[in-house]
Amino acid sequence: MLIDKEYQNRQYHQSEFKNVAKESIGWLENLANEYRCKIEKKEWKSKYNNYVIYDYEPFCADGFEINLTISSRQIEYLNFVRFLYETKIHRIGYLKNCLSL
């Protein structure tokens, strides 16, 4: 799930990527750096307790969802990163469906 936030007064845009798969974290971070985006926040939020939020990977990451906030001064770079992420997630879901047939 993606949440977009725009801050016109500071001249930058943000997108929040919620519930990112652990296997996709490194790929998404490299993609953001490649397209001149900055990772503002990376957090592990408990699925069971709303008040438990870590800014580092916990020892046992089961039961946590990973959220990333990425910002860029140019909205085009951020839109392209979002497009590539959505395409990858869609393709992974498609391949999982093909395997289950």
Z-matrix of the N, CA and C atoms (Angstrom, degrees):
N
C 1 1.440
C 2 1.514 1 108.42
N 3 1.322 2 116.32 1 137.79
C 4 1.451 3 121.65 2 -178.38
C 5 1.515 4 110.40 3 -118.78
N 6 1.316 5 115.28 4 139.90
C 7 1.456 6 121.45 5 176.43
C 8 1.518 7 107.23 6 -125.78
N 9 1.326 8 117.70 7 124.32
C 10 1.455 9 121.68 8 -178.99
C 11 1.518 10 110.25 9 -100.33
N 12 1.316 11 114.80 10 138.59
C 13 1.460 12 121.54 11 175.96
C 14 1.518 13 107.66 12 -132.51
N 15 1.313 14 117.19 13 134.36
C 16 1.453 15 120.56 14 178.26
C 17 1.523 16 109.22 15 -118.82
N 18 1.317 17 115.22 16 132.76
C 19 1.452 18 122.10 17 177.32
C 20 1.514 19 107.39 18 -119.59
N 21 1.311 20 116.18 19 95.01
C 22 1.464 21 121.17 20 -176.75
C 23 1.529 22 111.96 21 -70.41
N 24 1.323 23 117.27 22 -35.45
C 25 1.460 24 119.61 23 -175.68
C 26 1.522 25 111.90 24 -68.75
N 27 1.327 26 118.19 25 -27.40
C 28 1.462 27 121.11 26 179.74
C 29 1.526 28 111.46 27 -99.93
N 30 1.314 29 117.23 28 -0.27
C 31 1.452 30 123.06 29 176.56
C 32 1.529 31 113.55 30 61.98
N 33 1.316 32 117.29 31 38.98
C 34 1.455 33 119.37 32 172.60
C 35 1.522 34 109.40 33 -146.71
N 36 1.311 35 114.91 34 160.74
C 37 1.458 36 122.56 35 -177.13
C 38 1.522 37 108.17 36 -122.59
N 39 1.329 38 115.89 37 151.12
C 40 1.463 39 120.94 38 -179.65
C 41 1.522 40 110.51 39 -130.80
N 42 1.320 41 114.61 40 146.86
C 43 1.471 42 121.72 41 170.24
C 44 1.522 43 107.24 42 -129.77
N 45 1.310 44 114.77 43 136.56
C 46 1.460 45 120.10 44 178.56
C 47 1.520 46 108.30 45 -107.83
N 48 1.316 47 115.83 46 122.28
C 49 1.456 48 122.96 47 178.59
C 50 1.521 49 107.01 48 -98.99
N 51 1.323 50 116.80 49 114.10
C 52 1.461 51 121.01 50 -176.97
C 53 1.523 52 110.39 51 -102.24
N 54 1.319 53 114.95 52 144.52
C 55 1.458 54 123.65 53 175.91
C 56 1.536 55 112.06 54 55.78
N 57 1.320 56 115.50 55 52.94
C 58 1.460 57 122.21 56 178.53
C 59 1.529 58 108.17 57 -77.83
N 60 1.314 59 116.76 58 137.83
C 61 1.465 60 120.73 59 177.96
C 62 1.528 61 109.79 60 -66.17
N 63 1.323 62 115.89 61 143.06
C 64 1.459 63 121.25 62 -177.52
C 65 1.527 64 111.45 63 -59.86
N 66 1.326 65 117.80 64 -33.29
C 67 1.456 66 122.05 65 -179.59
C 68 1.527 67 112.01 66 -70.68
N 69 1.331 68 118.00 67 -21.45
C 70 1.463 69 121.89 68 -176.57
C 71 1.524 70 113.65 69 -95.10
N 72 1.317 71 117.66 70 -4.05
C 73 1.470 72 120.38 71 -175.92
C 74 1.528 73 111.59 72 -61.82
N 75 1.313 74 117.85 73 -51.74
C 76 1.464 75 121.21 74 -178.64
C 77 1.517 76 112.21 75 -61.28
N 78 1.330 77 115.90 76 -41.93
C 79 1.460 78 120.33 77 178.51
C 80 1.519 79 111.46 78 -62.72
N 81 1.325 80 117.28 79 -43.45
C 82 1.463 81 121.35 80 -179.13
C 83 1.529 82 111.34 81 -68.20
N 84 1.321 83 118.07 82 -38.30
C 85 1.463 84 120.89 83 177.38
C 86 1.526 85 111.08 84 -64.78
N 87 1.333 86 117.25 85 -44.36
C 88 1.467 87 120.26 86 177.76
C 89 1.517 88 111.79 87 -63.83
N 90 1.323 89 116.56 88 -39.13
C 91 1.454 90 121.12 89 178.67
C 92 1.526 91 110.99 90 -64.44
N 93 1.315 92 117.04 91 -41.94
C 94 1.459 93 120.84 92 179.11
C 95 1.530 94 110.80 93 -63.64
N 96 1.309 95 117.29 94 -43.52
C 97 1.466 96 120.02 95 178.83
C 98 1.522 97 111.76 96 -65.62
N 99 1.321 98 116.46 97 -36.96
C 100 1.460 99 120.83 98 -179.08
C 101 1.523 100 111.43 99 -64.98
N 102 1.318 101 117.48 100 -35.04
C 103 1.459 102 121.52 101 -177.07
C 104 1.524 103 112.85 102 -104.41
N 105 1.300 104 116.68 103 33.64
C 106 1.464 105 124.47 104 171.26
C 107 1.528 106 113.35 105 57.45
N 108 1.300 107 115.73 106 39.16
C 109 1.457 108 121.19 107 175.52
C 110 1.518 109 108.43 108 -109.99
N 111 1.307 110 115.35 109 154.95
C 112 1.460 111 121.05 110 -178.46
C 113 1.530 112 108.77 111 -115.90
N 114 1.324 113 115.43 112 135.93
C 115 1.461 114 119.77 113 176.48
C 116 1.529 115 107.16 114 -85.16
N 117 1.305 116 115.77 115 109.48
C 118 1.466 117 121.43 116 -176.88
C 119 1.521 118 111.62 117 -78.89
N 120 1.323 119 115.44 118 -42.30
C 121 1.462 120 119.19 119 -174.09
C 122 1.519 121 109.54 120 -150.16
N 123 1.324 122 115.43 121 137.45
C 124 1.462 123 122.03 122 174.13
C 125 1.519 124 105.96 123 -132.69
N 126 1.333 125 115.97 124 121.42
C 127 1.462 126 118.76 125 -175.08
C 128 1.522 127 110.84 126 -139.30
N 129 1.318 128 113.71 127 150.75
C 130 1.458 129 122.69 128 174.38
C 131 1.521 130 106.50 129 -108.09
N 132 1.324 131 116.53 130 116.48
C 133 1.462 132 122.14 131 -176.78
C 134 1.517 133 108.72 132 -112.57
N 135 1.323 134 116.08 133 131.92
C 136 1.457 135 121.18 134 -178.84
C 137 1.524 136 110.22 135 -67.81
N 138 1.316 137 115.71 136 139.50
C 139 1.459 138 120.40 137 177.56
C 140 1.527 139 111.30 138 -78.77
N 141 1.322 140 116.76 139 -16.29
C 142 1.459 141 121.01 140 -173.86
C 143 1.520 142 113.29 141 -105.56
N 144 1.324 143 118.09 142 -32.33
C 145 1.462 144 122.45 143 179.59
C 146 1.521 145 109.28 144 -123.27
N 147 1.321 146 116.79 145 118.88
C 148 1.463 147 120.76 146 -176.99
C 149 1.521 148 113.17 147 -66.06
N 150 1.300 149 117.80 148 -24.41
C 151 1.461 150 120.05 149 -175.48
C 152 1.521 151 113.38 150 -87.45
N 153 1.327 152 118.81 151 -6.07
C 154 1.464 153 121.88 152 -179.44
C 155 1.527 154 109.03 153 -94.26
N 156 1.334 155 115.71 154 105.58
C 157 1.462 156 122.74 155 179.21
C 158 1.522 157 107.85 156 -135.46
N 159 1.334 158 116.00 157 126.16
C 160 1.464 159 121.36 158 178.44
C 161 1.524 160 109.58 159 -113.03
N 162 1.326 161 116.31 160 148.33
C 163 1.461 162 120.32 161 173.93
C 164 1.526 163 111.14 162 -100.51
N 165 1.304 164 116.48 163 13.53
C 166 1.460 165 123.57 164 175.60
C 167 1.524 166 107.83 165 -139.82
N 168 1.331 167 115.92 166 162.37
C 169 1.459 168 119.17 167 -178.51
C 170 1.517 169 109.95 168 -74.09
N 171 1.328 170 117.66 169 122.08
C 172 1.466 171 119.76 170 179.04
C 173 1.526 172 111.42 171 -69.66
N 174 1.324 173 115.00 172 163.14
C 175 1.466 174 121.14 173 -178.50
C 176 1.523 175 110.63 174 -56.70
N 177 1.305 176 116.83 175 -47.68
C 178 1.461 177 121.87 176 177.05
C 179 1.529 178 107.38 177 -113.52
N 180 1.319 179 116.83 178 105.10
C 181 1.461 180 121.12 179 -173.97
C 182 1.527 181 112.93 180 -84.56
N 183 1.328 182 118.08 181 1.54
C 184 1.460 183 120.31 182 176.76
C 185 1.525 184 108.83 183 -68.36
N 186 1.317 185 117.09 184 137.05
C 187 1.448 186 121.40 185 179.95
C 188 1.517 187 113.07 186 87.99
N 189 1.329 188 117.48 187 9.34
C 190 1.456 189 121.71 188 178.07
C 191 1.519 190 109.63 189 -120.26
N 192 1.318 191 116.21 190 146.22
C 193 1.461 192 120.78 191 171.81
C 194 1.520 193 107.50 192 -108.47
N 195 1.316 194 115.95 193 142.92
C 196 1.459 195 121.68 194 -176.53
C 197 1.519 196 108.63 195 -101.28
N 198 1.330 197 115.89 196 127.36
C 199 1.457 198 122.36 197 179.01
C 200 1.523 199 109.47 198 -119.38
N 201 1.330 200 116.59 199 134.86
C 202 1.451 201 122.53 200 177.50
C 203 1.513 202 109.38 201 -122.93
N 204 1.311 203 117.04 202 139.55
C 205 1.455 204 122.61 203 173.60
C 206 1.520 205 107.30 204 -116.13
N 207 1.326 206 116.13 205 120.48
C 208 1.460 207 122.68 206 -177.26
C 209 1.520 208 108.32 207 -117.06
N 210 1.335 209 115.83 208 136.95
C 211 1.462 210 119.88 209 179.94
C 212 1.520 211 110.04 210 -127.10
N 213 1.330 212 114.41 211 158.04
C 214 1.456 213 121.11 212 177.58
C 215 1.527 214 108.23 213 -155.51
N 216 1.312 215 115.58 214 151.45
C 217 1.462 216 119.54 215 176.28
C 218 1.518 217 111.42 216 -76.78
N 219 1.319 218 116.79 217 -28.10
C 220 1.462 219 120.78 218 179.46
C 221 1.525 220 108.80 219 -109.76
N 222 1.309 221 115.29 220 123.39
C 223 1.460 222 121.59 221 -175.60
C 224 1.535 223 111.60 222 -64.48
N 225 1.334 224 117.82 223 -26.83
C 226 1.458 225 120.77 224 -178.18
C 227 1.528 226 111.61 225 -63.51
N 228 1.338 227 116.94 226 -41.70
C 229 1.463 228 120.31 227 178.12
C 230 1.532 229 110.41 228 -63.09
N 231 1.324 230 115.50 229 -43.20
C 232 1.460 231 120.03 230 -179.37
C 233 1.525 232 111.16 231 -65.79
N 234 1.322 233 116.58 232 -39.88
C 235 1.469 234 120.11 233 177.53
C 236 1.525 235 111.65 234 -64.43
N 237 1.339 236 116.97 235 -37.00
C 238 1.456 237 119.84 236 -179.96
C 239 1.526 238 111.15 237 -69.70
N 240 1.316 239 117.44 238 -40.09
C 241 1.469 240 120.91 239 176.19
C 242 1.521 241 109.50 240 -61.89
N 243 1.321 242 116.75 241 -44.06
C 244 1.463 243 121.28 242 178.42
C 245 1.528 244 110.84 243 -61.87
N 246 1.330 245 117.17 244 -42.37
C 247 1.464 246 121.41 245 178.84
C 248 1.529 247 111.10 246 -61.66
N 249 1.333 248 117.29 247 -46.14
C 250 1.463 249 120.43 248 -179.74
C 251 1.529 250 111.49 249 -64.55
N 252 1.342 251 116.70 250 -38.30
C 253 1.465 252 120.42 251 178.52
C 254 1.534 253 110.66 252 -65.69
N 255 1.324 254 117.08 253 -46.67
C 256 1.462 255 120.38 254 179.93
C 257 1.527 256 111.35 255 -63.26
N 258 1.329 257 117.00 256 -38.24
C 259 1.461 258 121.09 257 178.15
C 260 1.523 259 110.78 258 -64.12
N 261 1.322 260 116.60 259 -42.92
C 262 1.465 261 119.84 260 179.78
C 263 1.524 262 110.83 261 -64.55
N 264 1.326 263 117.97 262 -44.24
C 265 1.465 264 122.02 263 179.66
C 266 1.533 265 110.21 264 -62.98
N 267 1.320 266 116.50 265 -42.47
C 268 1.465 267 120.27 266 179.15
C 269 1.526 268 110.46 267 -63.94
N 270 1.333 269 117.08 268 -42.97
C 271 1.465 270 121.21 269 -179.13
C 272 1.530 271 111.32 270 -65.86
N 273 1.319 272 117.49 271 -39.45
C 274 1.470 273 120.92 272 177.58
C 275 1.528 274 110.43 273 -63.50
N 276 1.337 275 116.56 274 -43.44
C 277 1.464 276 120.12 275 176.71
C 278 1.520 277 112.33 276 -62.46
N 279 1.324 278 116.85 277 -39.83
C 280 1.460 279 121.11 278 178.13
C 281 1.522 280 110.58 279 -63.42
N 282 1.329 281 117.20 280 -44.85
C 283 1.465 282 120.31 281 -179.34
C 284 1.538 283 111.57 282 -66.60
N 285 1.320 284 117.71 283 -35.88
C 286 1.467 285 120.27 284 176.49
C 287 1.523 286 110.54 285 -64.73
N 288 1.326 287 116.71 286 -39.42
C 289 1.468 288 120.08 287 176.52
C 290 1.518 289 111.19 288 -64.69
N 291 1.320 290 117.41 289 -37.83
C 292 1.476 291 120.39 290 178.35
C 293 1.527 292 110.49 291 -65.83
N 294 1.315 293 116.89 292 -37.61
C 295 1.469 294 119.91 293 179.44
C 296 1.520 295 112.38 294 -68.61
N 297 1.315 296 116.90 295 -31.01
C 298 1.454 297 119.66 296 -177.32
C 299 1.526 298 112.97 297 -79.29
N 300 1.306 299 117.63 298 -10.57
C 301 1.477 300 120.31 299 178.76
C 302 1.452 301 109.40 300 -72.10
